[in-house]
Amino acid sequence: MSSTGSAPTRSRALTRERLVASATSLFAGHGLHHVTSHEIARGAGVAAGTFYLHFKDKHELFREIVFEALAGLKERLQKATASATDPREAVRRRSAELLSFAEERCDLVRILFGRNREAAALGADVLDDLIRWLEADLRLRAGTLPARLEPLVAAHALVGMWARVLTWWVDAPRRAPRETVLESLIQLQLSGVIDGP
């Protein structure tokens, strides 16, 4: 009896997943304001009314996509650096994971960090959330970082760099090979643009 009782729940969850997948693709390609709830429903293979059984409007769905993507990215970055005892190794692992995320989910990178002016306020929330997370991580590693490094300033600088570089790269990955982007991110984080002390 429990298996038949859960069939509607599974069906509802699958419909929701299809709506999220459709919206993610459409938002990444066209931006928030150039996509309608009807287009999202059509892309998911459901009626327009079904959309409203799951979401109040496209803005609610957009927020859900953005913050689930952000949570997933932070989890991946945390896992990548959890066992790193050397800050240089943590930078390498974090940078490699950022690029892997960008390669696997360029649609989410465009949504999270893109130049979608319609979603600018939400984009600021995303960046602020990522900055707070990174600042906390840097404060935990305070004993291994340069004494004059202020974690909040560093978090702002790093997140700004990540957002711009990842967006630039996913828009045209042929601009630079993955390894070149990775090594540049690592170099900038470890030594800046000048070699030496």
Contact map, one row per residue, 1 for C-alpha under 8 A:
11111000000000000000000000000000000000000000000000000000000000000000000000000000000000000000000000000000000000000000000000000000000000000000000000000000000000000000000000000000000000000000000000000
11111100000000000000000000000000000000000000000000000000000000000000000000000000000000000000000000000000000000000000000000000000000000000000000000000000000000000000000000000000000000000000000000000
11111110000000000000000000000000000000000000000000000000000000000000000000000000000000000000000000000000000000000000000000000000000000000000000000000000000000000000000000000000000000000000000000000
11111111000000000000000000000000000000000000000000000000000000000000000000000000000000000000000000000000000000000000000000000000000000000000000000000000000000000000000000000000000000000000000000000
11111111100000000000000000000000000000000000000000000000000000000000000000000000000000000000000000000000000000000000000000000000000000000000000000000000000000000000000000000000000000000000000000000
01111111110000000000000000000000000000000000000000000000000000000000000000000000000000000000000000000000000000000000000000000000000000000000000000000000000000000000000000000000000000000000000000000
00111111111000000000000000000000000000000000000000000000000000000000000000000000000000000000000000000000000000000000000000000000000000000000000000000000000000000000000000000000000000000000000000000
00011111111100000000000000000000000000000000000000000000000000000000000000000000000000000000000000000000000000000000000000000000000000000000000000000000000000000000000000000000000000000000000000000
00001111111110000000000000000000000000000000000000000000000000000000000000000000000000000000000000000000000000000000000000000000000000000000000000000000000000000000000000000000000000000000000000000
00000111111111000000000000000000000000000000000000000000000000000000000000000000000000000000000000000000000000000000000000000000000000000000000000000000000000000000000000000000000000000000000000000
00000011111111100000000000000000000000000000000000000000000000000000000000000000000000000000000000000000000000000000000000000000000000000000000000000000000000000000000000000000000000000000000000000
00000001111111110000000000000000000000000000000000000000000000000000000000000000000000000000000000000000000000000000000000000000000000000000000000000000000000000000000000000000000000000000000000000
00000000111111111000000000000000000000000000000000000000000000000000000000000000000000000000000000000000000000000000000000000000000000000000000000000000000000000000000000000000000000000000000000000
00000000011111111100000000000000000000000000000000000000000000000000000000000000000000000000000000000000000000000000000000000000000000000000000000000000000000000000000000000000000000000000000000000
00000000001111111110000000000000000000000001010000000000000000000000000000000000000000000000000000000000000000000000000000000000000000000000000000000000000000000000000000000000000000000000000000000
00000000000111111111000000000000000000000000000000000100000000000000000000000000000000000000000000000000000000000000000000000000000000000000000000000000000000000000000000000000000000000000000000000
00000000000011111111100000000000000000000000000000000000000000000000000000000000000000000000000000000000000000000000000000000000000000000000000000000000000000000000000000000000000000000000000000000
00000000000001111111110000000000000000000001100000000000000000000000000000000000000000000000000000000000000000000000000000000000000000000000000000000000000000000000000000000000000000000000000000000
00000000000000111111111000000000000000011011000000100000000000000000000000000000000000000000000000000000000000000000000000000000000000000000000000000000000000000000000000000000000000000000000000000
00000000000000011111111100000000000000000000000000000000000010001000000000000000000000000000000000000000000000000000000000000000000000000000000000000000000000000000000000000000000000000000000000000
00000000000000001111111110000000000000000001000000000000000000000000000000000000000000000000000000000000000000000000000000000000000000000000000000000000000000000000000000000000000000000000000000000
00000000000000000111111111000000000000011011000000000000000000000000000000000000000000000000000000000000000000000000000000000000000000000000000000000000000000000000000000000000000000000000000000000
00000000000000000011111111100000000000010010000000000000000011000000000000000000000000000000000000000000000000000000000000000000000000000000000000000000000000000000000000000000000000000000000000000
00000000000000000001111111110000000000000000000000000000000001001000000000000000000000000000000000000000001100100000000000000000000000000000000000000000000000000000000000000000000000000000000000000
00000000000000000000111111111000000000000000000000000000000000000000000000000000000000000000000000000000001000000000000000000000000000000000000000000000000000000000000000000000000000000000000000000
00000000000000000000011111111110001000010000000000000000000000000000000000000000000000000000000000000000000000000000000000000000000000000000000000000000000000000000000000000000000000000000000000000
00000000000000000000001111111111001000000000000000000000000001000000000000000000000000000000000000000000000000100000000000000000000000000000000000000000000000000000000000000000000000000000000000000
00000000000000000000000111111110000000000000000000000000000000000000000000000000000000000000000000000000001101100000000000000000000000000000000000000000000000000000000000000000000000000000000000000
00000000000000000000000011111110000000000000000000000000000000000000000000000000000000000000000000000000001000000000000000000000000000000000000000000000000000000000000000000000000000000000000000000
00000000000000000000000001111111111000000000000000000000000000000000000000000000000000000000000000000000000000000000000000000000000000000000000000000000000000000000000000000000000000000000000000000
00000000000000000000000001111111111000000000000000000000000000000000000000000000000000000000000000000000000000100001010000000000000000000000000000000000000000000000000000000000000000000000000000000
00000000000000000000000000100111111000000000000000000000011001000000000000000000000000000000000000000000000000000001011000000000000000000000000000000000000000000000000000000000000000000000000000000
00000000000000000000000000000111111100000000000000000000000000000000000000000000000000000000000000000000000000000000010000000000000000000000000000000000000000000000000000000000000000000000000000000
00000000000000000000000000000111111100000000000000000000000000000000000000000000000000000000000000000000000000000000000000000000000000000000000000000000000000000000000000000000000000000000000000000
00000000000000000000000001100111111110110000000000000000000000000000000000000000000000000000000000000000000000000000000000000000000000000000000000000000000000000000000000000000000000000000000000000
00000000000000000000000000000000111111110000000000000000010000000000000000000000000000000000000000000000000000000000000000000000000000000000000000000000000000000000000000000000000000000000000000000
00000000000000000000000000000000001111111000000100100000110000000000000000000000000000000000000000000000000000000000000000000000000000000000000000000000000000000000000000000000000000000000000000000
00000000000000000000000000000000000111111100001100100000000000000000000000000000000000000000000000000000000000000000000000000000000000000000000000000000000000000000000000000000000000000000000000000
00000000000000000000000000000000001111111110000000000000000000000000000000000000000000000000000000000000000000000000000000000000000000000000000000000000000000000000000000000000000000000000000000000
00000000000000000010011001000000001111111111000000100000000000000000000000000000000000000000000000000000000000000000000000000000000000000000000000000000000000000000000000000000000000000000000000000
00000000000000000010010000000000000011111111111101100000000000000000000000000000000000000000000000000000000000000000000000000000000000000000000000000000000000000000000000000000000000000000000000000
00000000000000000000000000000000000001111111111100000000000000000000000000000000000000000000000000000000000000000000000000000000000000000000000000000000000000000000000000000000000000000000000000000
00000000000000000010011000000000000000111111110000000000000000000000000000000000000000000000000000000000000000000000000000000000000000000000000000000000000000000000000000000000000000000000000000000
00000000000000100110110000000000000000011111110000000000000000000000000000000000000000000000000000000000000000000000000000000000000000000000000000000000000000000000000000000000000000000000000000000
00000000000000000100000000000000000000001111111000000000000000000000000000000000000000000000000000000000000000000000000000000000000000000000000000000000000000000000000000000000000000000000000000000
00000000000000100000000000000000000000001111111101100000000000000000000000000000000000000000000000000000000000000000000000000000000000000000000000000000000000000000000000000000000000000000000000000
00000000000000000000000000000000000001001100111111100000000000000000000000000000000000000000000000000000000000000000000000000000000000000000000000000000000000000000000000000000000000000000000000000
00000000000000000000000000000000000011001100011111110000000000000000000000000000000000000000000000000000000000000000000000000000000000000000000000000000000000000000000000000000000000000000000000000
00000000000000000000000000000000000000000000001111111000000000000000000000000000000000000000000000000000000000000000000000000000000000000000000000000000000000000000000000000000000000000000000000000
00000000000000000000000000000000000000001000011111111100000000000000000000000000000000000000000000000000000000000000000000000000000000000000000000000000000000000000000000000000000000000000000000000
00000000000000000010000000000000000011011000011111111110000000000000000000000000000000000000000000000000000000000000000000000000000000000000000000000000000000000000000000000000000000000000000000000
00000000000000000000000000000000000000000000000111111111100000000000000000000000000000000000000000000000000000000000000000000000000000000000000000000000000000000000000000000000000000000000000000000
00000000000000000000000000000000000000000000000011111111000000000000000000000000000000000000000000000000000000000000000000000000000000000000000000000000000000000000000000000000000000000000000000000
00000000000000010000000000000000000000000000000001111111000000000000000000000000000000000000000000000000000000000000000000000000000000000000000000000000000000000000000000000000000000000000000000000
00000000000000000000000000000000000000000000000000111111110110000000000000000000000000000000000000000000000000000000000000000000000000000000000000000000000000000000000000000000000000000000000000000
00000000000000000000000000000000000000000000000000011111110110000000000000000000000000000000000000000000000000000000000000000000000000000000000000000000000000000000000000000000000000000000000000000
00000000000000000000000000000000000010000000000000010011111110000000000000000000000000000000000000000000000000000000000000000000000000000000000000000000000000000000000000000000000000000000000000000
00000000000000000000000000000001000110000000000000000011111111000000000000000000000000000000000000000000000000000000000000000000000000000000000000000000000000000000000000000000000000000000000000000
00000000000000000000000000000001000000000000000000000000111111100000000000000000000000000000000000000000000000000000000000000000000000000000000000000000000000000000000000000000000000000000000000000
00000000000000000000000000000000000000000000000000000011111111110000000000000000000000000000000000000000000000000000000000000000000000000000000000000000000000000000000000000000000000000000000000000
00000000000000000001001000000000000000000000000000000011111111111000000000000000000000000000000000000000000000000000000000000000000000000000000000000000000000000000000000000000000000000000000000000
00000000000000000000001100100001000000000000000000000000011111111100000000000000000000000000000000000000000000000000000000000000000000000000000000000000000000000000000000000000000000000000000000000
00000000000000000000000000000000000000000000000000000000001111111110000000000000000000000000000000000000000000000000000001000000000000000000000000000000000000000000000000000000000000000000000000000
00000000000000000000000000000000000000000000000000000000000111111111000000000000000000000000000000000000000000000000000000000000000000000000000000000000000000000000000000000000000000000000000000000
00000000000000000001000100000000000000000000000000000000000011111111100000000000000000000000000000000000000000000000000000000000000000000000000000000000000000000000000000000000000000000000000000000
00000000000000000000000000000000000000000000000000000000000001111111110000000000000000000000000000000000000100110000000000000100000000000000000000000000000000000000000000000000000000000000000000000
00000000000000000000000000000000000000000000000000000000000000111111111000000000000000000000000000000000000000000000000000000100000000000000000000000000000000000000000000000000000000000000000000000
00000000000000000000000000000000000000000000000000000000000000011111111100000000000000000000000000000000000000000000000000000000000000000000000000000000000000000000000000000000000000000000000000000
00000000000000000000000000000000000000000000000000000000000000001111111110000000000000000000000000000000000100010000000000000000000000000000000000000000000000000000000000000000000000000000000000000
00000000000000000000000000000000000000000000000000000000000000000111111111000000000000000000000000000000000000010000000000000100010000000000000000000000000000000000000000000000000000000000000000000
00000000000000000000000000000000000000000000000000000000000000000011111111100000000000000000000000000000000000000000000000000000000000000000000000000000000000000000000000000000000000000000000000000
00000000000000000000000000000000000000000000000000000000000000000001111111110000000000000000000000000000000000000000000000000000000000000000000000000000000000000000000000000000000000000000000000000
00000000000000000000000000000000000000000000000000000000000000000000111111111000000000000000000001001000000000000000000000000000000000000000000000000000000000000000000000000000000000000000000000000
00000000000000000000000000000000000000000000000000000000000000000000011111111100000000000000000000000000000000000000000000000000010010000000000000000000000000000000000000000000000000000000000000000
00000000000000000000000000000000000000000000000000000000000000000000001111111110000000000000000000000000000000000000000000000000000000000000000000000000000000000000000000000000000000000000000000000
00000000000000000000000000000000000000000000000000000000000000000000000111111111000000000000000010000000000000000000000000000000000000000000000000000000000000000000000000000000000000000000000000000
00000000000000000000000000000000000000000000000000000000000000000000000011111111100000000000010011000000000000000000000000000000000000000000000000000000000000000000000000000000000000000000000000000
00000000000000000000000000000000000000000000000000000000000000000000000001111111110000000000000000000000000000000000000000000000000000000000000000000000000000000000000000000000000000000000000000000
00000000000000000000000000000000000000000000000000000000000000000000000000111111111000000000000000000000000000000000000000000000000000000000000000000000000000000000000000000000000000000000000000000
00000000000000000000000000000000000000000000000000000000000000000000000000011111111000000100110010000000000000000000000000000000000000000000000000000000000000000000000000000000000000000000000000000
00000000000000000000000000000000000000000000000000000000000000000000000000001111111100001110110000000000000000000000000000000000000000000000000000000000000000000000000000000000000000000000000000000
00000000000000000000000000000000000000000000000000000000000000000000000000000111111100000000000000000000000000000000000000000000000000000000000000000000000000000000000000000000000000000000000000000
00000000000000000000000000000000000000000000000000000000000000000000000000000011111110000000000000000000000000000000000000000000000000000000000000000000000000000000000000000000000000000000000000000
00000000000000000000000000000000000000000000000000000000000000000000000000000000111111101100000000000000000000000000000000000000000000000000000000000000000000000000000000000000000000000000000000000
00000000000000000000000000000000000000000000000000000000000000000000000000000000001111101100000000000000000000000000000000000000000000000000000000000000000000000000000000000000000000000000000000000
00000000000000000000000000000000000000000000000000000000000000000000000000000000000111111100000000000000000000000000000000000000000000000000000100000000000000000000000000000000000000000000000000000
00000000000000000000000000000000000000000000000000000000000000000000000000000000000111111110000000000000000000000000000000000000000000000000100110000000000000000000000000000000000000000000000000000
00000000000000000000000000000000000000000000000000000000000000000000000000000000000001111111000000000000000000000000000000000000000000000000000000000000000000000000000000000000000000000000010000000
00000000000000000000000000000000000000000000000000000000000000000000000000000000100111111111100000000000000000000000000000000000000000000000000000000000000000000000000000000000000000000000000000000
00000000000000000000000000000000000000000000000000000000000000000000000000000001100111111111110000000000000000000000000000000000000000000000000000000000000000000000000000000000000000000000000000000
00000000000000000000000000000000000000000000000000000000000000000000000000000000100000111111111000000000000000000000000000000000000000000000000000000000000000000000000000000000000000000100110000000
00000000000000000000000000000000000000000000000000000000000000000000000000000000000000011111111100000000000000000000000000000000000000000000000000000000000000000000000000000000000000000100000000000
00000000000000000000000000000000000000000000000000000000000000000000000000000001100000001111111110000000000000000000000000000000000000000000000000000000000000000000000000000000000000000000000000000
00000000000000000000000000000000000000000000000000000000000000000000000000001001100000000111111111000000000000000000000000000000000000000000000000000000000000000000000000000000000000000000000000000
00000000000000000000000000000000000000000000000000000000000000000000000000000000000000000011111111100000000000000000000000000000000000000000000000000000000000000000000000000000000001001100000000000
00000000000000000000000000000000000000000000000000000000000000000000000000000000000000000001111111110000000000000000000000000000000000000000000000000000000000000000000000000000000001000000000000000
00000000000000000000000000000000000000000000000000000000000000000000000000011001000000000000111111111000000000000000000000000000000000000000000000000000000000000000000000000000000000000000000000000
00000000000000000000000000000000000000000000000000000000000000000000000010001000000000000000011111111100000000000000000000000000000000000000000000000000000000000000010000000000000000000000000000000
00000000000000000000000000000000000000000000000000000000000000000000000000000000000000000000001111111110000000000000000000000000000000000000000000000000000000000000010000000000010001000000000000000
00000000000000000000000000000000000000000000000000000000000000000000000000000000000000000000000111111111000000000000000000000000000000000000000000000000000000000000000000000000000000000000000000000
00000000000000000000000000000000000000000000000000000000000000000000000010000000000000000000000011111111110000000000000000000000000000000000000000000000000000000000000000000000000000000000000000000
00000000000000000000000000000000000000000000000000000000000000000000000000000000000000000000000001111111110110000000000000000000000000000000000000000000000000000000010001000000000000000000000000000
00000000000000000000000000000000000000000000000000000000000000000000000000000000000000000000000000111111110000000000000000000000000000000000000000000000000000000000000001000000000000000000000000000
00000000000000000000000000000000000000000000000000000000000000000000000000000000000000000000000000011111110000000000000000000000000000000000000000000000000000000000000000000000000000000000000000000
00000000000000000000000000000000000000000000000000000000000000000000000000000000000000000000000000001111111110000000000000000000000000000000000000000000000000000000000000000000000000000000000000000
00000000000000000000000000000000000000000000000000000000000000000000000000000000000000000000000000001111111111000000000000000000000000000000000000000000000000000000000001000000000000000000000000000
00000000000000000000000110011000000000000000000000000000000000000000000000000000000000000000000000000000111111100000000000000000000000000000000000000000000000000000000000000000000000000000000000000
00000000000000000000000100010000000000000000000000000000000000000100100000000000000000000000000000000100111111110000000000000000000000000000000000000000000000000000000000000000000000000000000000000
00000000000000000000000000000000000000000000000000000000000000000000000000000000000000000000000000000100111111111100000000000000000000000000000000000000000000000000011001000000000000000000000000000
00000000000000000000000000010000000000000000000000000000000000000000000000000000000000000000000000000000011111111110000000000000000000000000000000000000000000000000001001000000000000000000000000000
00000000000000000000000100110010000000000000000000000000000000000100000000000000000000000000000000000000001111111101000000000000000000000000000000000000000000000000000000000000000000000000000000000
00000000000000000000000000000000000000000000000000000000000000000100110000000000000000000000000000000000000111111100000000100100000000000000000000000000000000000000000000000000000000000000000000000
00000000000000000000000000000000000000000000000000000000000000000000000000000000000000000000000000000000000011111110000000100000000000000000000000000000000000000011011000000000000000000000000000000
00000000000000000000000000000000000000000000000000000000000000000000000000000000000000000000000000000000000011111111000000000000000000000000000000000000000000000010001000000000000000000000000000000
00000000000000000000000000000000000000000000000000000000000000000000000000000000000000000000000000000000000001001111100100000000000000000000000000000000000000000000000000000000000000000000000000000
00000000000000000000000000000011000000000000000000000000000000000000000000000000000000000000000000000000000000100111111100000000000000000000000000000000000000000000000000000000000000000000000000000
00000000000000000000000000000000000000000000000000000000000000000000000000000000000000000000000000000000000000000011111100000000000000000000000000000000000000000000000000000000000000000000000000000
00000000000000000000000000000011100000000000000000000000000000000000000000000000000000000000000000000000000000000001111100000000000000000000000000000000000000000000000000000000000000000000000000000
00000000000000000000000000000001000000000000000000000000000000000000000000000000000000000000000000000000000000000001111111100000000000000000000000000000000000000000000000000000000000000000000000000
00000000000000000000000000000000000000000000000000000000000000000000000000000000000000000000000000000000000000000011111111110000000000000000000000000000000000000000000000000000000000000000000000000
00000000000000000000000000000000000000000000000000000000000000000000000000000000000000000000000000000000000000000000001111111000000000000000000000000000000000000000000000000000000000000000000000000
00000000000000000000000000000000000000000000000000000000000000100000000000000000000000000000000000000000000000000000001111111100000000000000000000000000000000000000000000000000000000000000000000000
00000000000000000000000000000000000000000000000000000000000000000000000000000000000000000000000000000000000000011000001111111110000000000000000000000000000000000000000000000000000000000000000000000
00000000000000000000000000000000000000000000000000000000000000000000000000000000000000000000000000000000000000000000000111111111000000000000000000000000000000000000000000000000000000000000000000000
00000000000000000000000000000000000000000000000000000000000000000000000000000000000000000000000000000000000000000000000011111111100000000000000000000000000000000000000000000000000000000000000000000
00000000000000000000000000000000000000000000000000000000000000000110010000000000000000000000000000000000000000010000000001111111110000000000000000000000000000000000000000000000000000000000000000000
00000000000000000000000000000000000000000000000000000000000000000000000000000000000000000000000000000000000000000000000000111111111000000000000000000000000000110000000000000000000000000000000000000
00000000000000000000000000000000000000000000000000000000000000000000000000000000000000000000000000000000000000000000000000011111111100000000000000000000000000000000000000000000000000000000000000000
00000000000000000000000000000000000000000000000000000000000000000000000000000000000000000000000000000000000000000000000000001111111110000000000000000000000000000000000000000000000000000000000000000
00000000000000000000000000000000000000000000000000000000000000000000010001000000000000000000000000000000000000000000000000000111111111000000000000000000000000100000000000000000000000000000000000000
00000000000000000000000000000000000000000000000000000000000000000000000000000000000000000000000000000000000000000000000000000011111111100000000000000001001100100000000000000000000000000000000000000
00000000000000000000000000000000000000000000000000000000000000000000000000000000000000000000000000000000000000000000000000000001111111110000000000000001001000000000000000000000000000000000000000000
00000000000000000000000000000000000000000000000000000000000000000000000001000000000000000000000000000000000000000000000000000000111111111000000000000000000000000000000000000000000000000000000000000
00000000000000000000000000000000000000000000000000000000000000000000000000000000000000000000000000000000000000000000000000000000011111111100000000000000001000000000000000000000000000000000000000000
00000000000000000000000000000000000000000000000000000000000000000000000000000000000000000000000000000000000000000000000000000000001111111110000000000011011000000000000000000000000000000000000000000
00000000000000000000000000000000000000000000000000000000000000000000000000000000000000000000000000000000000000000000000000000000000111111111000000000010000000000000000000000000000000000000000000000
00000000000000000000000000000000000000000000000000000000000000000000000000000000000000000000000000000000000000000000000000000000000011111111100000000000000000000000000000000000000000000000000000000
00000000000000000000000000000000000000000000000000000000000000000000000000000000000000000000000000000000000000000000000000000000000001111111110010000010001000000000000000000000000000000000000000000
00000000000000000000000000000000000000000000000000000000000000000000000000000000000000000000000000000000000000000000000000000000000000111111110000000010000000000000000000000000000000000000000000000
00000000000000000000000000000000000000000000000000000000000000000000000000000000000000000000000000000000000000000000000000000000000000011111111000000000000000000000000000000000000000000000000000000
00000000000000000000000000000000000000000000000000000000000000000000000000000000000000100000000000000000000000000000000000000000000000001111111110000000000000000000000000000000000000000000000000000
00000000000000000000000000000000000000000000000000000000000000000000000000000000000000000000000000000000000000000000000000000000000000000111111111100000000000000000000000000000000000000000000000000
00000000000000000000000000000000000000000000000000000000000000000000000000000000000000000000000000000000000000000000000000000000000000000001111110000000000000000000000000000000000000000000000000000
00000000000000000000000000000000000000000000000000000000000000000000000000000000000001100000000000000000000000000000000000000000000000000000111111000000000000000000000000000000000000000000000000000
00000000000000000000000000000000000000000000000000000000000000000000000000000000000000100000000000000000000000000000000000000000000000000100111111101000000000000000000000000000000000000000000000000
00000000000000000000000000000000000000000000000000000000000000000000000000000000000000000000000000000000000000000000000000000000000000000000010111111000000000000000000000000000000000000000000000000
00000000000000000000000000000000000000000000000000000000000000000000000000000000000000000000000000000000000000000000000000000000000000000000010011111000000000000000000000000000000000000000000000000
00000000000000000000000000000000000000000000000000000000000000000000000000000000000000000000000000000000000000000000000000000000000000000000000001111100000000000000000000000000000000000000000000000
00000000000000000000000000000000000000000000000000000000000000000000000000000000000000000000000000000000000000000000000000000000000000000000000011111110110000000000000000000000000000000000000000000
00000000000000000000000000000000000000000000000000000000000000000000000000000000000000000000000000000000000000000000000000000000000000000000000000011111110000000000000000000000000000000000000000000
00000000000000000000000000000000000000000000000000000000000000000000000000000000000000000000000000000000000000000000000000000000000000110110000000001111111000000000000000000000000000000000000000000
00000000000000000000000000000000000000000000000000000000000000000000000000000000000000000000000000000000000000000000000000000000001100100000000000000111111100000000000000000000000000000000000000000
00000000000000000000000000000000000000000000000000000000000000000000000000000000000000000000000000000000000000000000000000000000000000000000000000001111111110000000000000000000000000000000000000000
00000000000000000000000000000000000000000000000000000000000000000000000000000000000000000000000000000000000000000000000000000000000000100000000000001111111111000000000000000000000000000000000000000
00000000000000000000000000000000000000000000000000000000000000000000000000000000000000000000000000000000000000000000000000000000001101100100000000000011111111100000000000000000000000000000000000000
00000000000000000000000000000000000000000000000000000000000000000000000000000000000000000000000000000000000000000000000000000000001000000000000000000001111111110000000000000000000000000000000000000
00000000000000000000000000000000000000000000000000000000000000000000000000000000000000000000000000000000000000000000000000000000000000000000000000000000111111111000000000000000000000000000000000000
00000000000000000000000000000000000000000000000000000000000000000000000000000000000000000000000000000000000000000000000000000000000000000000000000000000011111111100000000000000000000000000100000000
00000000000000000000000000000000000000000000000000000000000000000000000000000000000000000000000000000000000000000000000000000010011000000000000000000000001111111110000000000000000000000000000000000
00000000000000000000000000000000000000000000000000000000000000000000000000000000000000000000000000000000000000000000000000000010000000000000000000000000000111111111000000000000000000000000000000000
00000000000000000000000000000000000000000000000000000000000000000000000000000000000000000000000000000000000000000000000000000000000000000000000000000000000011111111100000000000000000000000000000000
00000000000000000000000000000000000000000000000000000000000000000000000000000000000000000000000000000000000000000000000000000000000000000000000000000000000001111111110000000000000000000000000000000
00000000000000000000000000000000000000000000000000000000000000000000000000000000000000000000000000000000000000001100000000000000000000000000000000000000000000111111111000000000000000000000000000000
00000000000000000000000000000000000000000000000000000000000000000000000000000000000000000000000000000000000000001000000000000000000000000000000000000000000000011111111100000000000000000000000000000
00000000000000000000000000000000000000000000000000000000000000000000000000000000000000000000000000000000000000000000000000000000000000000000000000000000000000001111111110000000000000000000000000000
00000000000000000000000000000000000000000000000000000000000000000000000000000000000000000000000001100100000010001000000000000000000000000000000000000000000000000111111111000000000000000000000000000
00000000000000000000000000000000000000000000000000000000000000000000000000000000000000000000000000000000000011001100000000000000000000000000000000000000000000000011111111100000000000000000000000000
00000000000000000000000000000000000000000000000000000000000000000000000000000000000000000000000000000000000000000000000000000000000000000000000000000000000000000001111111110000000000000000000000000
00000000000000000000000000000000000000000000000000000000000000000000000000000000000000000000000000000000000000000000000000000000000000000000000000000000000000000000111111111111000000000000000000000
00000000000000000000000000000000000000000000000000000000000000000000000000000000000000000000000000000110010011000000000000000000000000000000000000000000000000000000011111111000000000000000000000000
00000000000000000000000000000000000000000000000000000000000000000000000000000000000000000000000000000000000000000000000000000000000000000000000000000000000000000000001111111000000000000000000000000
00000000000000000000000000000000000000000000000000000000000000000000000000000000000000000000000000000000000000000000000000000000000000000000000000000000000000000000000111111110000000000000000000000
00000000000000000000000000000000000000000000000000000000000000000000000000000000000000000000000000000000000000000000000000000000000000000000000000000000000000000000000011111111110000000000000000000
00000000000000000000000000000000000000000000000000000000000000000000000000000000000000000000000000000000000000000000000000000000000000000000000000000000000000000000000010011111100000000000000000000
00000000000000000000000000000000000000000000000000000000000000000000000000000000000000000000000000000000000000000000000000000000000000000000000000000000000000000000000010011111100000000000000000000
00000000000000000000000000000000000000000000000000000000000000000000000000000000000000000000000000000000000000000000000000000000000000000000000000000000000000000000000010001111110110000000000000000
00000000000000000000000000000000000000000000000000000000000000000000000000000000000000000000000000000000000000000000000000000000000000000000000000000000000000000000000000001111111110000000000000000
00000000000000000000000000000000000000000000000000000000000000000000000000000000000000000000000000100000000000000000000000000000000000000000000000000000000000000000000000001001111111000000000000000
00000000000000000000000000000000000000000000000000000000000000000000000000000000000000000000000000000000000000000000000000000000000000000000000000000000000000000000000000000000111111100000000000000
00000000000000000000000000000000000000000000000000000000000000000000000000000000000000000000000000000000000000000000000000000000000000000000000000000000000000000000000000000001111111110000000000000
00000000000000000000000000000000000000000000000000000000000000000000000000000000000000000000000000000000000000000000000000000000000000000000000000000000000000000000000000000001111111111000000000000
00000000000000000000000000000000000000000000000000000000000000000000000000000000000000000000001100100000000000000000000000000000000000000000000000000000000000000000000000000000011111111100000000000
00000000000000000000000000000000000000000000000000000000000000000000000000000000000000000000000000000000000000000000000000000000000000000000000000000000000000000000000000000000001111111110000000000
00000000000000000000000000000000000000000000000000000000000000000000000000000000000000000000000000000000000000000000000000000000000000000000000000000000000000000000000000000000000111111111000000000
00000000000000000000000000000000000000000000000000000000000000000000000000000000000000000000001000000000000000000000000000000000000000000000000000000000000000000000000000000000000011111111100000000
00000000000000000000000000000000000000000000000000000000000000000000000000000000000000000011001000000000000000000000000000000000000000000000000000000000000000000000000000000000000001111111110000000
00000000000000000000000000000000000000000000000000000000000000000000000000000000000000000000000000000000000000000000000000000000000000000000000000000000000000000000000000000000000000111111111110000
00000000000000000000000000000000000000000000000000000000000000000000000000000000000000000000000000000000000000000000000000000000000000000000000000000000000000000000000000000000000000011111111110000
00000000000000000000000000000000000000000000000000000000000000000000000000000000000000000010000000000000000000000000000000000000000000000000000000000000000001000000000000000000000000001111111100000
00000000000000000000000000000000000000000000000000000000000000000000000000000000000000010010000000000000000000000000000000000000000000000000000000000000000000000000000000000000000000000111111100000
00000000000000000000000000000000000000000000000000000000000000000000000000000000000000000000000000000000000000000000000000000000000000000000000000000000000000000000000000000000000000000011111111110
00000000000000000000000000000000000000000000000000000000000000000000000000000000000000000000000000000000000000000000000000000000000000000000000000000000000000000000000000000000000000000011111111100
00000000000000000000000000000000000000000000000000000000000000000000000000000000000000000000000000000000000000000000000000000000000000000000000000000000000000000000000000000000000000000011001111100
00000000000000000000000000000000000000000000000000000000000000000000000000000000000000000000000000000000000000000000000000000000000000000000000000000000000000000000000000000000000000000000001111110
00000000000000000000000000000000000000000000000000000000000000000000000000000000000000000000000000000000000000000000000000000000000000000000000000000000000000000000000000000000000000000000001111111
00000000000000000000000000000000000000000000000000000000000000000000000000000000000000000000000000000000000000000000000000000000000000000000000000000000000000000000000000000000000000000000001001111
00000000000000000000000000000000000000000000000000000000000000000000000000000000000000000000000000000000000000000000000000000000000000000000000000000000000000000000000000000000000000000000000000111
